[in-house]
Amino acid sequence: MNTLQPEHYTDLVKRALAEDIGGGDISTQCLNLGDRRARAVLKAKDNGILAGRDVAAACFRELDPDAAIEFKIEDGARLRDGDVIMEITGRADALLSAERTALNFLQRLSGIAKYTFLMTQQVYGLKSKIYDTRKTTPGMRMLEKYAVLMGGGTNHRIGLFDQVLLKDNHILLAGGVANAVNAARKSLGKDAFVEVEVETMDQVREALDAGANRIMLDNMSFLEIEEAVKHIDGRAEVEVSGGVTLLTVGTIADMNVDVISVGAITHSADALDISMDFQPE
């Protein structure tokens, strides 16, 4: 997925606004603004990477379909403290009521994009690619994986439906790594791409002998990763996962692994500071 489509966020925006507004925005209603129009700007208050501008815009247009929105910066572009992201002109009451929901989306997605960007900078020029995981906010997976792309990362499988990844519990229930891989091949065909999560060198050997296409080294030490990469020797792709941080990702990438998957870029990213300010008439 390289772009966000309205079907990825339209219903989510409606639910988020309904959650916040409920029976009515009583603070705004007290002002009796009627059809008064206003202009506001969304502005970055920190450096980062922009992601989710269309989602934020959809929040304003959901409450005021005639709102005029002028984008100043593209998704995926670097933000500097003070940069204006977009200008919105529309009904004042709609802008007030949509403000927090729009900012929640934009801050969350831009925070993910920034964290991903920081990770990718640590492996710049090396073979390793930064992948996301399924550790996403329920209902927001497509948005958060899009934000990863905007930060320069790569999407792992979108869900359980688009790639075989045999994890520890699959292996336990199948009775071992080889049994799990063989079951996948029998079910999906000999050419199916099969990835296996392993925790020990014995499992690395078993996965390689069984013909796994990619072997995920889960929560292994640096010495164990180094040994596993040497043993695999290019006969399968190597993925490293588990506890990867900005301090360790560069060291892991130096070991010539193909993929480094980082759950933290979606489940632990700090929101980027973005504000909305009304402009004088």
Secondary structure, DSSP 8 states (H G I E B T S, - for coil): --S--GGGTHHHHHHHHHHHHTT--HHHHTT--TT-EEEEEEEESS-EE---HHHHHHHHHHH-TT-EEEE-S-TTSEE-TT-EEEEEEEEHHHHHHHHHHHHHHHHHHHHHHHHHHHHHHHTTTSS-EEE--S---TT-HHHHHHHHHHTT-B---SSTTS-EEE-HHHHHHHTSHHHHHHHHHHHH-TTS-EEEEESSHHHHHHHHHHT-SEEEEES--HHHHHHHHHHHTTSSEEEEESS--TTTHHHHHTTT-SEEE-THHHHS-----EEEEE---
